[in-house]
Amino acid sequence: MLRMTPAVEDRFRFSLAQLGPGLLMAGAAIGVSHLVQSTRAGATYGWGALLFILLANLMKYPFYEYGHRYAAASGRNLIQAYRQQGKRVFVPFLVISVVSAIGSFAVDAFVAAMLLQYLWFPQVSATVLAIAVLLFCWGLIAVGRYRLFEQITKWCVILLSIATISAVIMAILTVVAPALSGGLSSSSTLEVGGEEAVKIVSTTMPERNSVFSWSALPFIVAFMGWMPGGLELSVWQSLWVQADSEDSGVRTPMKEASVDFNFGYALTVVLACLFLALGTLTLPEQGLASEPAEFAGQLIGMYTNTIGDWAEPVIGLCTIAAIFSTTFTVVDAFPRTLEAGLHELWPQTKEIAFPIKQAIALTLIALSGLLLTIFTAGFEPLIDTITIIAFVAAPFYAWLNMRSIETLDEADQPESWLKKLAVVGLIYLSGFSLTFIGLQLIG
């Protein structure tokens, strides 16, 4: 049996050790944007939506990259960089963060609640379960048990990734191959979502709606809003890199920070494409169901109808772990961001013994619970509303990140191609946002 030499083994362990903040970012991104939005895009618009996955990830890449770059080069975080640009931009940043936090808490927890309701608690309201999920996440973070859950979740995300790859391969063999060979009739179907779900996937692969139409724009904007996440993730990335450096006592070298970031980013892109493929191959043309339990059944059914019913408990646990990972991240990151913002705005608050971060978290949980209670239009409109807000705010974050990165020393500046891509990305994000706002204003 081959064995690694001590030097190679140490180098391998060192490499794994560097995959910290990048994996945290991947864990934060692999949630609603992948499990819900990517599958909805595939179900409604088919393979054409793949273009917007790739474009969103490409155009946002420089601004996420700037987050880890700024922290690795300066030892500071982007919140501090934003504050240096003056209150006229810092206060709007905090306001947007509060709005995004309430929406993110509500959406992520509600998706987790729908899965819990489908698998184990069918008699409990999804709203009640969502609030319970948020309180559970807050409780574990407050008592310091987050790290243990994080390690378990990482393995569940790995299992979910393997299961997703397997499901896509099986779906291709089950749906695409027979359709291309003409071996199955147009009435042949797969069932998704259990006994109560309709038969939804034709092996003749019916045509989907065109993603290149004005009517598709609201969904495309919502889709790209959290693909792979809101641009506030760049702020979290800078906080995580800074915290990682402080914990180790050594500033993270730029090269290592880049490897970590790019690994996590590539993982989110690949999984987004795989979830879109699953949605295209296994979900009905009308998209995900409007009822929470039926939606969760469709989500689990994407796997069980290609892998086998035996996989339902495993897939259920892995899917819940993935969305819980996202929920844990936002419950930790948004209060951390707002606390740091308050400290920058009013430095005297650093001396207060009162647990500001915990108070912020509980306030956001209460407000997100209120949002879930009064928002009765359905979970899809809720998701679209929050993700549209994220996309419309994206040019503001992009502009702030570009201004922040200019303050670094010449040796730490991004390569020329990355700066040019940032300019193109800012134009792209701004153009879509302004077009969407214009169409909304004229009805």
Residue pairs with C-beta under 8 A, 6 or more apart in sequence:
4 12
15 259
18 256
18 259
18 260
19 260
19 263
19 264
20 240
20 244
20 260
21 68
21 237
21 240
21 241
21 244
21 257
21 260
21 261
21 264
22 68
22 259
22 260
22 261
22 262
22 263
22 264
22 265
23 154
23 260
23 263
23 264
24 236
24 240
24 264
24 329
25 64
25 229
25 233
25 236
25 237
25 240
25 261
25 264
25 265
25 268
26 157
26 264
26 265
26 267
26 268
27 150
27 153
27 154
27 157
27 322
27 325
27 326
27 329
28 229
28 233
28 236
28 325
28 326
28 329
28 330
28 333
29 228
29 229
29 233
29 268
29 326
30 157
30 160
30 228
30 267
30 268
30 271
30 322
30 325
30 326
31 108
31 111
31 322
31 323
31 325
31 326
31 327
32 107
32 108
32 111
32 226
32 323
32 326
32 383
32 387
33 226
33 227
33 228
33 229
33 272
33 387
34 228
34 268
34 271
34 272
34 275
35 111
35 275
35 299
35 319
35 322
35 323
36 111
36 288
36 383
37 222
37 223
37 226
37 227
37 383
37 387
38 53
38 223
38 227
38 272
38 273
38 275
38 276
38 279
39 275
39 276
39 278
39 279
39 283
39 288
39 299
39 302
40 219
40 223
40 279
40 287
40 288
40 380
41 49
41 52
41 53
41 211
41 219
41 223
41 276
41 279
42 49
42 275
42 276
42 277
42 278
42 279
42 280
42 281
42 283
43 208
43 279
43 280
43 283
43 284
43 285
43 286
43 287
43 288
44 208
44 209
44 219
44 285
44 286
44 287
45 208
45 209
45 210
45 211
45 216
45 219
46 207
46 208
46 209
46 211
46 280
47 276
47 280
48 208
48 210
48 211
48 212
49 211
49 220
49 223
49 276
50 273
50 276
51 211
52 211
52 220
52 223
52 224
52 227
53 227
53 269
53 272
53 273
53 276
54 269
54 273
55 224
55 428
56 223
56 224
56 227
56 228
57 227
57 228
57 265
57 268
57 269
57 272
58 421
58 425
59 421
59 424
59 425
59 428
59 429
60 227
60 228
60 231
60 394
60 398
60 425
60 429
61 265
61 421
61 425
62 401
62 414
62 418
62 419
62 421
62 422
62 425
63 231
63 234
63 397
63 398
63 401
63 402
63 422
63 425
64 231
64 233
64 234
64 237
64 261
64 265
65 258
65 261
65 414
65 418
66 78
66 234
66 401
66 402
66 404
66 405
66 414
66 422
67 78
67 233
67 234
67 235
67 236
67 237
67 238
67 241
67 401
68 237
68 238
68 241
68 257
68 258
68 260
68 261
69 254
69 257
69 258
69 405
69 408
69 412
69 414
70 76
70 77
70 78
70 81
70 238
70 401
70 404
70 405
70 408
71 77
71 78
71 237
71 238
71 239
71 241
71 242
71 245
71 252
71 257
72 241
72 245
72 251
72 252
72 253
72 254
72 257
72 258
73 254
73 408
73 409
73 412
74 81
74 408
74 412
75 242
75 245
75 251
76 238
76 242
77 235
77 238
77 239
77 241
77 242
77 340
78 234
78 235
78 238
78 239
78 400
78 401
78 404
79 235
79 238
79 239
79 337
79 340
79 341
79 344
80 340
80 344
81 400
81 404
81 407
82 89
82 90
82 93
82 400
82 404
83 90
83 341
83 344
83 345
84 407
85 400
85 403
85 404
87 345
89 400
90 341
90 344
90 345
91 345
92 396
93 341
93 396
93 400
94 338
94 341
94 345
96 232
96 393
96 396
97 232
97 334
97 337
97 338
97 341
98 338
98 364
99 389
100 230
100 232
100 334
100 386
100 389
100 390
100 393
101 330
101 334
101 335
101 337
101 338
101 364
102 364
102 367
102 368
102 371
103 368
103 371
103 385
103 386
103 389
103 390
104 230
104 330
104 334
104 386
105 134
105 327
105 330
105 331
105 334
105 364
105 365
105 367
105 368
106 130
106 368
106 369
106 371
106 372
106 375
106 382
106 386
107 382
107 383
107 386
108 323
108 326
108 327
108 330
109 130
109 131
109 133
109 134
109 327
109 368
109 372
110 126
110 127
110 130
110 292
110 372
110 379
110 382
111 323
111 379
112 129
112 130
112 133
112 320
112 323
112 324
112 327
113 126
113 127
113 128
113 129
113 130
113 132
113 133
113 292
114 126
114 292
114 293
114 295
114 296
114 379
115 296
115 299
115 300
115 316
115 319
115 320
115 323
116 124
116 129
116 133
116 320
117 124
117 126
117 129
117 292
117 293
117 296
118 292
118 293
118 296
118 297
118 300
119 296
119 300
119 316
119 320
121 129
122 293
126 292
127 369
127 372
127 373
130 368
130 369
130 372
131 365
131 368
131 369
131 372
133 324
133 327
134 327
134 331
134 365
134 368
134 369
135 365
137 324
137 327
137 328
137 331
137 332
138 331
138 358
138 361
138 362
138 365
140 146
140 149
140 328
141 328
141 331
141 332
141 361
142 358
146 328
146 332
149 324
149 328
150 325
150 328
152 321
153 321
153 322
153 324
153 325
153 328
154 325
156 317
156 318
156 321
156 322
156 325
157 318
157 321
157 322
157 325
159 314
159 318
160 315
160 318
160 319
160 321
160 322
161 267
161 271
163 303
163 307
163 311
163 314
163 315
163 318
164 271
164 274
164 275
164 278
164 303
165 274
166 306
166 307
167 278
167 282
167 302
167 303
167 306
167 307
168 274
168 277
168 278
168 281
170 306
170 307
171 277
171 278
171 281
171 282
171 306
172 281
174 190
174 203
174 306
175 190
175 201
175 203
175 205
175 281
175 282
176 205
176 281
178 184
178 188
178 203
179 203
179 204
179 205
184 203
184 204
185 203
186 202
186 203
186 204
187 202
188 202
188 203
189 199
189 200
189 201
189 202
189 203
190 199
190 200
190 201
190 282
190 305
190 306
191 197
191 198
191 199
191 200
191 301
191 305
192 200
192 201
192 282
192 283
192 284
192 297
192 298
192 301
192 302
192 305
193 289
193 294
193 297
193 298
193 300
193 301
194 297
194 301
196 294
196 297
197 289
197 294
197 297
197 298
197 301
198 284
200 282
200 283
200 284
201 281
201 282
201 283
201 284
205 281
206 285
208 280
208 285
209 216
209 285
210 216
211 220
214 439
217 435
217 436
217 439
218 384
218 388
218 436
219 384
220 432
221 387
221 388
221 391
221 392
221 432
221 433
221 436
222 383
222 384
222 385
222 387
222 388
222 391
223 387
224 391
224 432
225 386
225 387
225 388
225 389
225 390
225 391
225 392
225 394
226 387
226 390
227 272
228 265
228 268
228 269
228 272
229 268
230 390
230 393
230 394
230 397
231 390
231 393
231 394
231 397
231 398
231 401
232 337
232 390
232 397
234 397
234 401
235 337
235 397
236 329
236 333
236 336
236 337
237 261
239 333
239 336
239 337
239 340
241 252
241 257
244 252
245 251
245 252
254 412
278 302
279 302
282 301
282 302
282 305
282 306
283 298
283 302
288 295
288 298
288 299
288 380
289 295
289 297
289 298
290 378
290 379
290 380
292 379
295 379
299 319
300 312
300 315
300 316
300 319
303 311
303 312
303 315
304 311
304 312
304 315
307 315
331 361
331 365
334 360
334 361
334 364
335 357
335 358
335 360
335 361
335 364
336 357
338 360
339 356
339 357
339 360
342 349
342 356
343 349
343 350
349 356
371 382
372 382
375 381
375 382
388 436
391 429
391 432
391 433
391 436
392 433
392 436
392 437
394 429
394 433
395 426
395 429
395 430
395 433
398 422
398 425
398 426
398 429
399 426
401 422
402 422
402 426
405 413
405 414
413 419
414 422
